[in-house]
Amino acid sequence: MYGAVQFYNLAKDLDFKPIIGVELGFVLDANNDYKVDAIGNICLLAVDKIGYHNLMKLTSFANTKGITTKPKIDITVLKQYSE
């Protein structure tokens, strides 16, 4: 998510429609330990400002629960920030 605001502003200045998103690891329960190869991926896109803020919250959660550089979220936190 670093540089997303700068990217958004530059794209708007160049008359491009910026798409802000993130790919995160996805598991059923983030409290359980998973091997890195057992973690799936999910791609999330922000539709508006609320979505952008939710992506930042999800990314922060994922980075604190990651395993060996593999950020992950689970269904509970995804529902919490799904607006």
C-alpha positions in Angstrom: 0.0 0.0 0.0 3.1 2.2 0.1 2.8 4.9 -2.6 -0.8 4.2 -3.3 -1.8 7.9 -2.9 1.0 9.1 -5.1 0.1 6.5 -7.7 -3.6 7.5 -7.5 -2.8 11.2 -8.0 -0.4 10.7 -10.8 -2.8 8.4 -12.7 -5.6 10.9 -12.3 -3.3 13.7 -13.6 -2.6 11.5 -16.7 -6.3 10.8 -17.2 -6.0 7.1 -16.2 -8.4 5.4 -14.0 -6.3 4.1 -11.1 -7.1 0.8 -9.5 -5.9 0.3 -6.0 -5.7 -3.2 -4.7 -3.6 -5.8 -2.9 -3.0 -9.5 -3.0 -2.8 -11.3 0.3 -2.5 -14.7 1.7 -5.8 -16.2 2.7 -6.5 -19.0 5.3 -9.6 -20.1 7.1 -8.3 -19.2 10.6 -5.3 -16.9 11.0 -4.8 -18.2 14.6 -3.7 -21.6 13.3 -0.2 -22.2 12.0 0.1 -23.0 8.3 3.0 -23.9 6.1 3.7 -21.3 3.5 2.6 -23.5 0.6 -0.7 -24.2 2.4 -1.8 -20.5 2.2 -4.0 -19.5 -0.7 -4.1 -16.0 -2.3 -6.9 -13.5 -2.6 -6.9 -10.3 -4.6 -8.8 -7.3 -3.1 -9.7 -4.1 -4.9 -10.8 -0.8 -3.4 -13.9 0.7 -5.0 -13.9 4.0 -2.9 -12.2 5.8 0.0 -13.8 3.4 2.6 -12.5 0.5 0.6 -9.0 2.0 0.5 -9.0 2.4 4.3 -10.2 -1.2 4.7 -7.4 -2.4 2.5 -4.9 -0.6 4.7 -6.4 -2.3 7.8 -6.4 -5.7 6.1 -2.8 -5.2 5.0 -1.7 -4.2 8.6 -3.5 -7.2 10.0 -1.9 -9.5 7.4 1.6 -8.2 8.1 1.3 -8.8 11.8 0.0 -12.4 11.3 2.3 -13.3 8.4 4.6 -16.3 8.3 8.0 -15.9 6.9 7.2 -12.9 4.7 3.8 -14.3 3.6 1.1 -11.9 4.9 -2.3 -13.6 5.5 -5.8 -12.8 6.5 -8.7 -15.1 7.4 -12.5 -15.1 6.7 -13.3 -13.3 10.1 -11.1 -10.3 9.4 -12.2 -10.2 5.8 -15.9 -10.0 6.9 -14.9 -7.3 9.4 -13.4 -5.0 6.8 -15.6 -6.0 3.8 -17.5 -2.7 3.4 
